[in-house]
Amino acid sequence: MIRIGFGKPLLVTLLLLLPVVLDSYTVHVAILIMLFAIVAVGLSLVMGFGGQVNLAQAAFFGTGAYVSALLSTTYGWNPWLAAPAAVLATCVVALAVAVPALRVQSHYLGIVSLGLAVAFSSLLSNSDLTGGASGISKIPPLVFPGLDLSGGRDYYYLVAIALILVVGFALFVANTTLGRRFKAMRDDVLAAAASGIEIRYYRLMAFLLAGLVGGVAGVLYAHNARYVSPDTFGLGVMFLLLAMVIIGGQDSIWGAVVGAVLLITARNLLTGVQTYQQLVYGGLIVATVVFAPRGLAGAASDLRRRFDLPWPSIATPWKARAVSPAPTRLKVVRPSPEGVALRVASVSKRFKGLQALDGVSLEASAGEIHGVIGPNGSGKTTLFNVISGIYRPSGGRVFVWGRDVTGERSFRMSRLGVARTFQNLRLFRQLTVLENVMVALDRDPAHAHIRYLIAPWIVVRNEAERRGRALRLLKDFDLHEVADELAVNLSYGRQRRLEIARALAAEPTILLLDEPAAGLNAAEQEGLKAMIRNIRDAGVTVIVIEHNMNLVMNVCERLTVFGHGKVIAAGTPREVAANPVVIEAYLGQDAPEAQAAL
Amino acid sequence: MIYFLQTLVGGLGMGAVYALVAMGFSIVYRTMGLVNFAHADVVMIGAFLAATLFVTMHLPFAVAITLAVLLTAVIGLGMERVLRPLESKDLNLMLIGTIGFGIMLQSVAIVIWGSFGIAVPTPIPNVPIDVGGVIVTTYQLLVLAVSGIVMLLLYLFLDRTKLGTAMQAAAMDRSAATAMGVNVSTSNAIAFAIGSAIAAVAGALVGPLLYVNPTLGVYVGIKGFAAAILGGFGSIPGAIVGGLIFGLIEAFAAGPLSAYSELLTFVVFALAMMVRQTGIFGERTVDRA
């Protein structure tokens, strides 16, 4: 399913033929470009895909270079042994930098990683071990019988092969389940967790990949230049890398490569006016974020969309293809056909001074459509957040199919069969409609990603199979025609439908819908009623928060009524509608009139 | 004990500077929710401007500071204007935009002043005063006094003036503030200008303590930034406390462990962030579903 096309082999051939026509200086520049391209690809993975503002990428590059240099000089290791050890060390450092990312994000993470990068530079310049400002020289070259790897054409091939492998692997990651999970957590961390993604693991993973790739480039750099000094891995280089990735297009592997080619070439053309270089790439960063936020790759893909060109596909790697006809019914297995699907037992939730939930109990039987109603601010959404693991309750317990799941985290709840939608739509905005569904449909546990290394063909096979299932699901929801559109570009009604489709893709046994009818027109509301009934008929227990009385009274079999964080009534719609407490609290003073409306 | 007190006093001077830098970050963050990564380099530009006006053009120190403040305020206005299309759209993109500005400012400094820098003499005779065995210099006292006055003025502006209140309203809820007649873009521009102006004060004050050069921003600015976060981002008292803490950590780490002082400082910072993400004075916010 991953298209090779003719573009990539052509590029590879060109890359391998290039040294034939280049003089030795240009070969040297080309090596540098390729090394930076490798580091930039790492930054693109962690920042563009994973959404982790990592300003320590140059330090990863430096760690690889310095560790390999130190081991092969001071400690006298064979370079071929020092190299993998250095890559490993870089991975460890990357994981250490990632630890703060488990708690802090965005600008906090930016400053933490920047601070650690500054600390790294200062350590290199001040420590005796690393030779201080003068660095480490006389690093032995990599020796291979029959090849001259001391920095000429043969080294070019070594680096070129590394680049091809890194780009190939990065593209593979970017276009399959792992990359999709990265992008999902980047676009909306709550929705990603609710779709079964263990956020902490993927943040570590994103840093690990960045470190791995940075370490490889660092090692290759050290044994080519044969000399390392702190300047090569300082903040100036970090900002250069950032410029490459931003200008090329953050969430594009090709963008990072193109950015590296452009900026290193420009840097070499402008060696005479070094100070103006910085001015130029600083300016380019500003211009890019203001005028072309998705960089060159984004601009290219916009052009492609506008003119409907088939190639090159840079930013949107998947193209919809027809799938073989297959049954379109949802298949959901219920753990037990009878009994209580969801039981909430006197749950409380307190935020500082506010008692949002106060001893709330609720029971939904298997296969029921259960409505939760009540005025705004009465605690309905808080209850959903407690059930789906976003909040930990201050008191009480939650049971799913009889199992105590109190305090389980969001991704665990998804895996235990509880899916949800959000009141204010939380789609993965920069993912396509198809990808949104595939994120939720993919139930691989995190450790299954080891397949990327040991059994990549299984990743490819699963991808094809999931794609087929996702397209069938989209067809059920009449969204197949926009499968390749970015979610953010859909109409409001379709976005609502997509969110429900995404929730169902996780094959839940219990579905929580938070105001699904909000903002829908009359026809769409009718559609929604039928959809909710179909979902239930497929075996899913549905709990729905809704203000739309028409929908609540017609679709729900049982209702729970909230008022000020407490359950004030429960029963069938008819019973609830006749309950004077409800009429008083929920419908206000004009009781008879309101009752008539029901 | 004397050693301890001496180190403590030594740390206070730089701590006050970090606190000023932190306040510059905080006011921009507090009014527009943006983290201005270029702030560190505005500090550096402010230091160069003040140094040039004071050392090269022989203007009185007070005049030099004032002019530097005005010029950097203009730089702040310019940055805000360019990044305005991204406001309230994409925080990470805007953050990267400010990094771009930082890179530009640094190279502008190298183009104008060269990469070597300027040594700035203290504007008043730097007399050591002996307080019970602990040496305090007059310039340290001046730094503390000026920082204190700027902090007080900023606090009064934000909490006691109508404009200050309006700016804070704009930060809390952009659309609600607009509906109440607050011009959010103007408010953001003012925040940027004030933030940059305070940066210049910090830069001017730090000049005689350090050597003014284009990488000044990296060391003073990043620590000031970290101080703002440590204190609780957006909180003015937090900025002060965070700044002083950084000054002190640095002073105590400088003696025996100087090679590892930066590493130590930022590792302590990273750990502190993990323990309490919202900093010392920050409020915990709930990510609403």
Interface residues (C-beta under 8 A of the other chain):
Chain A: G51 V53 V99 P100 L102 R103 V104 S106 H107 Y108 G110 I111 V112 L114 G115 L116 V118 A119 F120 S122 L123 N126 S127 D128 V189 L190 L235 F239 L242 A243 I246 T275 Y276 Q277 Q278 L279 Y281 G282 G283 L284 I285 V286 V289 V290 P293 F351 T381 F384 N385 I390 F422 Q423 R426 D514
Chain B: V35 F37 V82 L83 P85 L86 D90 L91 N92 L93 M94 L95 I96 G97 I99 G100 F101 G102 I103 M104 L105 Q106 S107 V108 I110 V111 S115 V218 Y219 I222 F225 A226 I229 F233 S258 A259 Y260 S261 E262 L263 T265 F266 V267 F269 A270 M273 M274 Q277 V286 D287 A289
